[in-house]
Amino acid sequence: MDQTPNAEIRLEESCPQPPVEAIRDELERILASRTFRAAQGQRKFLHYTVEQVISGHAHLLKEYVIATEALGRDASFDPRLDPIVRTEARKLRARLAKYYETEGSSDPLRVEFRKGSYAPVFHNVVIPASEPASEAKDAETPPVAIASEVPLKPKAPIDGHEPRWKAFLASFAIDGRLPHWKGVLTSIAVVVLVASSTAILYRLWRSGLRETTFAANDASIAVLPLVNLSDNNEEFLSDGLTEELINSLRQVPGLRVVARTSAFRFKAKTFDIREIDRKLHVRTVLVGTVSKSENRLIVAVQANNAENGYHLWSGSYERDSSNIGTIAPEIASAVTNVLGVGLVRGGGQNLIQMPASPNSEAHEDYLRGLYFRNRYTVDSLNKAIEYFKRAIAEDPSFAQAYAGLADCYAMARPVFATPPLEVVPRIEAAASKALELDAKLGEPHIDLAVSAEYKFEWVTAEREFKKGLELSPGNVLGHIWYAWYLALAGRKDEVLTEKTIAAKLDPVSPYAVESVGRYYSAINRYDAAMEQYRSALALEPNFGLAHEGLGDAYLLQGMCEKAIEELRLANESMPGPRRMALLGYAYAVCGHLTEARRILHDFLKEPRRGAIPALAIAQIYLGLGDKDLAFLWLEKAIDERDLDVSLKWDAHFEPLRSDPRFNALLRRMKLT
């Protein structure tokens, strides 16, 4: 029987497994092919897993085993933090498909990795003799979708005035063509919807997974910053609508939505869509534009498959300024339908009806508030508070504006150095009003948890954290703050869970990565900690907190020269008394007493009330070995409600723990 490359083939699943020698012959053909020649990771993965199945050890093919036995990871490998196995498995499936479409099209059997399993299966190939050979067509390789900060101009505008958003989306389309919006788009959406929902339902049925933030690996999306096509004064609109869209999608159970911090790292950059898959580990990427003309707003969006760049869906939404609050929920509803998430989880479409103000001025001021809040500086936070207050004055029933205001007050202590007990009543008033107007919001509960921490009401704080994260499981800051609550309480084993969730939701955020490093330092796994800090610095070379953490890890290992070098870098890139205090502590414990006392002298002479935290002064006295003054200033720090007084967490307090006064400090914080 003649075999032609394009003949229809059928995989014989009902037949016995092919002989071992046939499987090994197929393995050799694959590994010797041009398709696999340079793919070292996938070659190792394929060879190891095939041999394990042949040897009868398929049941041992778990992430940890593959990572350590085949992919070179050491015994500290943690699949929750390192996705190497899942990434290589996904690439291997794609490469095998390419191989069998080209070089391996005439191979007598197939090697396949089914989703959800790392054990390969083998099939004989049957090619029907009755099918006439058809003329082979040249395989076309579709262009990779590219996102550009500057929208591309269309090649042939119909009337010379084609909208800029169409040009932008055209830069993502296969062969430069946008789909036929009423026909092809509907067909694609229906096919993708049915296929996605069926596949996800099948996986859930097979695995019996409980519903968690990461239960469905395929249901994941990154919403990249919408591109502003209007003047620069409208930047708040594109950024604010992006955040509203992220928040709307975050409400859908089972859909993993990349956090704002990671998504916005791609703002104003040109990139290959597949780069998003490599960096954010998502299946879908949503891009789009915002343009405003007088009282009309046009938002155009497009969803693409992150793995191959294929276009999935597009939509354009035109509204007058008085109705822009409906845009984000409508887009979110359309996206969940395309992904099939709402069908799997049951009624997801009902969860994305974000309450927006019918008052257009209030809604625009709210978007301005979001824009400035996310800059995390003293000036920008003051502006955010002003805009949220204006939104509330324009619409006193606008729950999200109250929630935004509560967020700003919760950030006031670290940003403004405001005494916590002064800001607690403001947090509670704004957050309570937000929940009174909309009990489904999660963020106000997290703000109330922070307020309770400042009052050392730990039971209340944990209840509010749990409620907030139940309602808003994708809130990265909430997970990081809850992790710190657990650290203060001395519950180290639970800290990693929350920090890991935050890092997965915000995979290219240096803050989330650095936060995991703090955990490893606290449990004396310094190599793992330093790896996290270096990863954070790879994302943001001048990230002061990562330099601080790396310096601290060196210091805890007695590596004074490297510690001081990193702590100096931390102070250069992110000046502040807390980082200067750690440098002073390092100088003291490393024997550079003159430098340590100089920093202490500067702190004590600071004339501005509250400019230097009492904890900063306590740290230097601790480094100098003056326990009496260290305890005195720690008492003052507790009176200041400084939540960085982590007595049960910080290894630097070890010299004090045997002193009876240490337990008195714990009682003062109501931690015993």
C-alpha positions in Angstrom: 0.0 0.0 0.0 1.4 3.4 -1.0 1.6 5.9 1.8 1.3 9.6 0.9 2.1 12.3 3.4 -1.4 13.8 3.3 -3.3 10.5 3.4 -6.0 10.3 6.0 -4.8 8.3 9.0 -6.5 6.6 11.9 -5.0 5.8 15.3 -5.8 2.3 16.4 -6.6 2.8 20.2 -8.4 -0.6 20.5 -5.3 -2.5 19.3 -2.7 -3.8 21.8 0.2 -1.5 22.6 2.9 -1.7 19.9 6.0 -3.9 20.6 8.7 -2.4 22.8 11.2 -2.4 19.9 8.8 -0.6 17.6 8.3 2.1 20.3 12.1 2.5 20.8 12.5 2.7 17.0 9.9 5.5 16.9 11.7 7.2 19.8 15.0 7.1 17.9 13.3 8.5 14.8 11.8 11.4 16.7 15.0 12.3 18.6 17.0 12.2 15.3 14.6 14.5 13.5 15.3 18.1 12.6 12.2 19.1 14.6 13.7 17.8 17.8 17.4 18.3 17.2 17.7 21.6 19.2 14.9 21.0 21.7 17.0 19.7 24.5 14.4 20.0 27.3 11.7 18.2 25.3 14.2 15.5 24.1 15.1 14.7 27.7 11.4 14.8 28.8 10.4 12.5 25.9 13.2 10.0 26.3 12.8 9.7 30.1 9.0 9.3 30.0 8.9 6.8 27.2 11.5 4.6 28.9 9.6 4.8 32.2 6.3 3.6 30.5 8.1 0.8 28.7 9.6 -0.3 32.1 6.2 -0.3 33.7 6.7 2.8 35.8 4.1 5.1 34.3 2.5 5.6 37.7 5.7 7.3 38.9 5.6 10.0 36.3 4.8 13.0 38.5 6.1 16.6 38.3 8.7 16.2 41.0 10.2 13.0 39.6 10.4 14.4 36.0 11.9 17.6 37.1 14.6 16.0 39.3 15.3 12.9 37.2 15.0 14.3 33.6 15.2 18.1 33.7 18.1 18.7 36.0 16.3 20.3 39.0 17.7 19.6 42.4 16.0 18.1 45.4 14.6 21.5 46.5 12.4 21.6 43.4 8.9 22.9 44.2 6.3 22.4 41.4 4.2 25.2 42.9 6.9 27.7 42.3 8.7 26.3 39.2 6.4 25.4 36.2 9.3 23.8 34.2 7.5 20.4 33.8 4.2 21.8 32.8 5.9 24.2 30.4 8.0 21.5 28.8 5.0 19.1 28.5 3.0 21.8 26.7 5.9 22.5 24.3 6.5 18.7 23.8 2.8 18.2 22.7 3.1 21.1 20.2 6.5 19.8 18.9 5.2 16.2 18.4 2.2 17.6 16.5 4.6 19.5 14.2 6.8 16.4 13.8 3.8 14.2 12.7 2.6 16.9 10.4 6.0 17.0 8.6 8.9 14.6 9.0 6.9 11.9 10.8 3.8 11.9 8.7 4.6 8.3 7.4 5.8 6.9 10.7 4.0 3.6 11.5 3.0 4.6 15.0 2.4 7.7 17.1 3.6 8.9 20.5 1.0 11.1 22.2 0.8 13.0 25.5 -2.7 13.5 26.6 -3.5 16.6 28.6 -3.5 16.0 32.3 -1.0 13.2 32.0 2.8 13.0 31.7 2.7 9.3 30.6 3.0 8.9 26.8 0.6 6.6 25.0 1.4 4.7 21.7 -0.8 4.0 18.7 -0.4 2.1 15.5 -1.4 4.0 12.4 -3.8 2.7 9.8 -4.0 4.4 6.4 -7.1 3.4 4.5 -6.3 2.0 1.0 -9.7 3.2 -0.4 -8.9 6.8 0.0 -7.3 8.3 -3.2 -4.2 10.3 -2.7 -5.0 14.0 -2.9 -2.6 16.6 -4.2 -0.5 17.8 -1.3 -0.8 21.5 -0.5 2.1 23.4 0.9 1.8 23.9 4.6 1.4 27.5 5.5 2.9 28.8 8.7 0.7 31.6 10.0 2.4 34.8 11.0 2.9 35.2 14.8 0.7 37.8 16.4 2.7 40.9 17.3 1.5 43.6 19.7 2.8 47.1 19.1 2.6 50.2 21.2 1.9 52.1 18.0 -1.2 50.9 16.1 -0.3 49.9 12.5 -2.0 51.7 9.7 -4.3 49.5 7.5 -2.9 48.7 4.1 -6.0 49.7 2.2 -8.6 51.8 4.0 -12.0 51.5 2.4 -12.9 55.1 2.6 -9.6 56.7 3.7 -10.9 57.0 7.3 -10.7 53.6 8.7 -10.7 53.7 12.5 -7.3 53.4 14.2 -8.5 50.6 16.4 -9.1 48.4 13.4 -5.5 49.0 12.3 -4.3 48.1 15.8 -6.3 44.8 15.8 -5.2 44.1 12.3 -1.6 43.8 13.6 -2.8 40.6 15.5 -4.8 39.0 12.7 -3.7 35.9 10.7 -2.4 36.9 7.3 -3.2 40.5 8.1 -6.9 39.9 7.8 -9.6 40.7 10.4 -12.4 38.2 10.6 -15.8 38.8 9.1 -17.4 40.1 12.3 -21.0 38.8 11.8 -20.2 35.4 10.3 -16.8 34.0 10.9 -16.6 35.6 14.4 -19.8 33.9 15.4 -18.7 30.6 14.1 -15.3 30.8 15.7 -16.9 31.8 19.0 -19.3 28.9 18.9 -16.7 26.3 18.0 -14.3 27.6 20.7 -17.0 27.7 23.2 -18.2 24.2 22.7 -14.7 22.7 22.4 -13.4 24.6 25.5 -16.3 23.9 27.7 -16.4 20.2 26.7 -12.7 19.8 27.3 -12.8 21.5 30.7 -15.8 19.6 31.8 -14.1 16.3 30.8 -11.0 17.2 32.8 -13.0 18.1 35.8 -15.0 14.9 35.6 -11.8 12.8 35.2 -9.8 14.5 37.9 -12.4 15.4 40.5 -10.5 18.6 41.3 -11.9 20.7 44.0 -12.6 24.3 42.9 -9.6 26.5 43.6 -8.1 29.5 42.0 -6.0 27.3 39.8 -8.4 24.3 39.2 -8.6 24.7 35.4 -5.2 25.2 33.9 -6.7 26.1 30.5 -8.9 28.8 31.9 -6.4 31.6 32.2 -6.1 35.0 30.7 -3.9 38.1 30.8 -5.5 41.4 30.1 -2.8 43.6 28.7 -3.1 47.4 29.1 -5.5 48.9 26.6 -3.7 51.2 24.2 -4.9 54.9 24.5 -5.5 56.3 21.0 -6.7 59.7 22.3 -4.4 62.4 23.7 -2.3 61.8 26.8 -4.8 63.4 29.1 -7.0 60.4 28.5 -4.5 57.8 29.7 -6.5 57.3 32.9 -9.4 56.0 30.8 -7.4 53.2 29.1 -5.6 52.2 32.3 -8.8 52.5 34.4 -10.9 50.4 32.0 -8.1 47.8 31.9 -8.3 47.5 35.6 -12.1 47.3 35.6 -11.9 44.5 33.0 -9.3 42.6 35.1 -11.6 43.0 38.2 -14.7 41.9 36.3 -12.9 38.7 35.0 -11.5 38.0 38.5 -15.0 37.3 39.7 -15.4 34.3 37.5 -14.7 31.1 39.5 -12.1 28.9 37.9 -10.7 31.6 35.7 -7.1 32.6 36.5 -6.6 36.2 35.7 -3.0 37.6 35.7 -2.7 40.5 38.2 -2.5 44.1 37.1 1.2 44.5 38.1 2.4 41.7 35.8 0.0 42.7 33.0 1.1 46.3 33.1 4.8 45.4 32.7 3.9 45.0 29.0 2.5 48.5 28.7 4.0 50.6 25.8 6.1 47.7 24.6 6.3 45.7 21.4 6.2 42.0 21.9 5.5 38.6 20.4 2.2 37.3 21.7 3.9 34.0 22.5 6.2 35.8 24.8 3.2 36.2 27.1 2.8 32.4 27.2 6.4 32.0 28.2 6.3 34.7 30.9 2.8 34.6 32.3 1.8 31.0 31.6 -1.7 31.8 30.3 -3.7 30.4 27.4 -5.4 33.6 26.3 -4.2 37.2 25.9 -6.7 40.1 25.6 -5.5 43.2 23.8 -7.3 46.3 22.7 -7.6 50.1 22.3 -9.5 53.0 23.8 -10.4 56.1 21.8 -12.5 59.1 22.8 -14.0 61.7 20.6 -16.2 64.4 22.3 -18.8 62.4 24.2 -18.3 59.0 22.4 -15.9 56.3 23.6 -14.9 53.3 21.5 -13.2 50.2 23.1 -12.0 47.6 20.6 -10.6 44.3 22.0 -9.3 41.0 20.7 -8.5 37.7 22.3 -5.6 35.6 21.1 -4.3 32.1 21.8 -1.1 32.8 23.7 0.6 29.5 22.7 0.4 30.0 18.9 -0.8 33.6 18.4 -4.1 32.6 16.7 -7.0 35.0 16.8 -10.0 33.7 18.9 -12.4 36.6 19.1 -12.8 40.3 18.5 -15.3 42.9 19.6 -16.0 46.7 19.4 -18.0 48.6 22.0 -19.1 52.2 21.3 -20.8 54.1 24.1 -21.5 57.7 25.0 -19.7 59.0 28.0 -22.7 58.5 30.3 -22.7 54.8 29.8 -19.0 53.7 29.9 -19.5 51.8 33.1 -21.2 48.9 31.2 -18.3 48.3 28.9 -16.0 46.2 31.1 -18.7 43.8 32.3 -19.9 43.3 28.7 -16.4 42.5 27.4 -15.9 40.2 30.4 -19.1 38.3 29.7 -18.2 37.9 26.0 -14.7 36.6 26.9 -16.0 34.0 29.4 -18.5 32.8 26.8 -15.6 32.3 24.3 -13.5 30.5 26.9 -16.5 28.4 28.1 -15.7 29.2 31.8 -19.2 30.3 32.7 -20.7 27.0 31.5 -18.2 24.9 33.5 -18.6 26.8 36.8 -22.2 27.5 36.5 -23.5 31.0 36.0 -20.2 32.8 35.7 -22.0 35.4 33.6 -24.0 36.5 36.6 -20.8 37.2 38.6 -19.4 39.8 36.3 -22.1 42.4 36.7 -19.8 44.9 38.4 -21.8 47.8 39.9 -20.9 50.9 38.0 -22.1 54.5 38.7 -24.7 55.8 36.3 -23.2 59.2 36.8 -20.6 59.6 34.1 -18.6 62.3 36.0 -18.4 60.0 39.0 -17.2 57.1 36.9 -14.5 59.1 35.2 -13.3 60.4 38.6 -13.3 56.9 39.9 -11.1 55.8 36.9 -8.8 58.7 37.6 -8.6 57.6 41.2 -7.5 54.1 40.1 -4.9 55.5 37.8 -3.2 57.6 40.5 -3.7 54.9 43.3 -1.6 52.4 41.3 1.5 54.7 41.2 2.1 54.3 45.0 3.8 57.7 45.7 2.8 60.3 48.2 1.6 62.8 45.5 -0.3 60.2 43.5 -2.0 58.7 46.5 -3.1 62.2 47.6 -4.6 62.7 44.1 -6.3 59.3 44.2 -7.9 60.2 47.5 -9.1 63.5 46.0 -10.6 61.8 42.9 -12.3 59.0 44.9 -13.9 61.6 47.2 -15.1 63.6 44.2 -16.6 60.4 42.7 -18.4 59.8 46.0 -19.7 63.4 46.1 -21.1 63.0 42.6 -22.6 59.7 43.4 -23.0 58.8 47.1 -24.2 55.3 46.2 -21.0 54.4 44.3 -19.7 51.4 46.3 -16.5 51.0 44.3 -15.4 54.6 44.9 -15.7 54.0 48.7 -13.7 50.8 48.2 -11.0 52.7 46.3 -10.8 55.3 49.1 -10.5 52.6 51.7 -7.6 51.0 49.7 -5.8 54.4 49.8 -6.2 54.8 53.5 -4.9 51.2 54.1 -1.8 52.2 52.1 -1.4 55.4 53.9 0.9 54.0 56.7 3.6 52.6 54.3 3.3 55.4 51.8 2.8 58.5 54.0 4.3 57.2 57.2 1.0 58.2 58.8 0.5 56.9 62.4 -1.8 53.9 62.0 -4.2 54.7 64.7 -4.9 58.0 63.0 -5.9 56.3 59.7 -7.9 53.4 61.2 -11.2 55.3 61.6 -10.9 56.4 57.9 -10.3 52.9 56.7 -13.2 51.6 58.7 -15.6 54.3 57.6 -14.9 54.0 53.8 -14.7 50.1 53.8 -17.9 49.7 55.9 -19.8 52.1 53.6 -18.6 50.2 50.5 -19.9 46.9 52.0 -23.2 48.5 53.0 -23.7 49.5 49.4 -22.4 46.2 47.9 -21.8 43.2 50.1 -20.2 41.2 47.3 -17.0 43.3 47.2 -13.9 41.6 48.6 -11.4 44.4 48.8 -13.1 46.3 51.6 -12.8 43.2 53.8 -9.1 43.1 53.2 -8.9 46.8 54.2 -10.8 46.1 57.4 -8.4 43.3 58.1 -5.5 45.7 57.9 -7.4 48.1 60.2 -7.9 45.2 62.7 -4.2 44.4 62.6 -3.3 47.9 63.6 -5.6 47.5 66.7 -4.0 44.0 67.4 -7.4 42.4 66.9 -6.0 39.3 65.3 -9.1 37.1 65.3 -11.1 39.9 63.5 -8.2 40.4 61.1 -8.1 36.8 60.0 -11.8 36.6 59.6 -11.8 39.7 57.3 -8.8 38.4 55.3 -10.5 35.1 54.7 -13.8 36.7 53.7 -12.1 39.2 51.4 -10.1 36.5 49.7 -13.2 34.3 49.4 -15.0 37.1 47.5 -11.9 38.2 45.6 -9.5 35.2 45.3 -7.4 36.9 42.6 -6.4 39.9 44.9 -2.6 39.6 44.9 -2.1 42.3 47.5 -4.7 40.5 49.7 -2.7 37.3 49.6 0.6 39.1 50.4 -1.0 41.0 53.3 -2.6 37.8 54.6 0.8 36.0 54.4 2.3 38.8 56.5 -0.5 38.4 59.1 0.4 34.7 59.3 4.0 35.6 59.7 3.2 38.0 62.6 1.2 35.1 64.2 4.2 32.8 63.8 2.3 30.4 61.5 5.2 29.9 59.1 3.9 26.7 57.5 0.9 28.6 56.1 2.9 31.6 54.8 4.2 29.9 51.7 0.7 29.0 50.5 -0.4 32.6 50.3 2.9 33.9 48.9 2.8 31.2 46.2 -0.7 32.0 45.2 0.3 35.7 44.9 3.4 34.8 42.8 1.3 32.6 40.4 -1.3 35.4 40.0 1.4 38.0 39.5 4.2 36.0 37.8 6.4 38.8 36.6 5.9 41.1 39.5 9.1 41.7 41.4 7.1 42.3 44.6 5.4 38.9 44.5 8.7 37.1 43.6 10.6 38.9 46.3 7.9 38.1 48.8 8.6 34.3 48.3 12.2 35.0 49.0 11.4 36.4 52.4 9.7 33.2 53.4 12.7 31.1 52.5 15.0 33.4 54.5 12.8 33.0 57.5 13.1 29.2 57.4 16.8 29.4 56.8 16.7 28.2 53.2 19.1 30.9 52.0 20.0 29.4 48.6 16.3 29.3 47.7 15.8 32.8 49.1 18.7 34.2 47.1 17.4 32.6 43.9 14.0 34.4 44.4 15.7 37.7 45.1 17.9 37.3 41.9 14.8 36.5 39.9 13.1 39.6 41.2 16.2 41.7 40.2 16.1 40.1 36.8 12.6 41.5 36.4 13.6 44.9 37.9 17.4 45.5 38.3 16.9 48.5 40.6 14.3 46.9 42.9 15.3 48.0 46.3 13.4 45.4 48.3 15.1 42.6 46.4 18.5 44.1 47.1 17.5 44.5 50.7 16.3 40.8 50.9 19.5 39.6 49.2 21.7 41.6 51.6 19.8 40.3 54.6 20.2 36.7 53.4 23.9 37.2 53.0 24.0 38.8 56.5 22.2 35.9 58.1 24.9 33.6 56.7 27.7 35.8 58.0 28.8 37.0 54.5 29.3 40.6 55.6 31.0 42.1 52.6 28.3 40.9 50.2 25.6 41.8 52.7 26.8 45.4 53.0 27.2 45.8 49.3 23.6 44.7 48.6 22.2 46.8 51.4 24.0 49.9 50.0 22.4 49.2 46.7 19.0 48.9 48.4 19.4 52.3 49.9 20.5 53.8 46.6 17.5 52.5 44.6 14.9 52.8 47.3 16.0 55.3 50.0 14.2 55.2 53.4 14.9 54.8 57.1 13.9 51.2 57.2 16.5 50.1 54.6 19.1 52.5 56.2 18.3 50.9 59.6 19.1 47.4 58.2 22.4 48.8 56.8 23.2 50.2 60.2 22.4 46.9 61.8 24.7 45.1 59.3 27.5 47.6 60.0 27.1 46.9 63.7 27.1 43.1 63.6 30.0 43.1 61.1 32.2 45.2 63.3 31.9 48.6 61.5 30.8 50.3 64.6 31.7 53.9 63.5 29.4 53.7 60.5 26.6 52.1 62.6 26.7 54.8 65.2 26.8 57.5 62.6 23.4 56.2 61.2 22.0 55.9 64.7 23.1 59.5 65.5 21.4 60.8 62.4 18.2 59.0 63.3 18.2 60.3 66.9 18.8 63.9 65.7 16.0 63.9 63.2 13.7 66.8 64.2 10.6 65.7 62.3 8.2 63.9 64.6 7.5 60.3 63.3 10.0 60.6 60.4 12.1 57.8 61.8 10.2 54.6 62.9 11.1 53.5 66.4 11.8 50.1 65.0 14.6 51.5 62.9 16.4 52.8 66.0 15.7 49.5 67.9 17.4 47.5 65.1 20.6 49.4 65.3 20.8 49.2 69.1 20.1 45.4 68.6 23.1 45.2 66.2 25.3 47.1 68.7 24.4 44.6 71.4 22.6 47.1 73.6 19.6 45.0 74.6 18.2 47.5 77.1 17.8 50.3 74.6 16.7 47.8 71.9 13.8 46.7 74.2 12.9 50.3 75.0 12.6 51.3 71.3 10.8 48.1 70.5 8.1 49.0 73.0 7.8 52.4 71.3 7.5 50.7 67.9 4.7 48.5 69.2 3.0 51.7 70.6 3.3 53.1 67.1 1.4 50.0 65.8 4.3 49.2 63.5 3.4 45.9 61.8 7.0 45.3 60.8 7.7 44.3 64.4 7.6 40.7 63.5 8.8 39.1 66.7 7.8 35.6 65.8 9.2 35.7 62.3 12.4 37.8 62.1 15.6 35.9 62.8 17.3 39.1 63.9 15.3 39.0 67.1 16.8 35.6 68.1 19.3 37.2 70.7 16.3 38.6 72.6 14.0 35.6 72.7 15.5 34.1 75.9 14.9 37.4 77.8 11.7 37.7 79.8 11.1 41.1 78.3 10.6 39.4 74.9 7.4 37.6 76.1 6.3 41.0 77.5 6.5 42.4 74.0 4.4 39.6 72.7 1.8 40.2 75.3 1.9 43.9 74.4 1.0 42.9 70.8 -1.7 40.4 72.1 0.2 37.6 70.4 0.3 35.2 73.4 
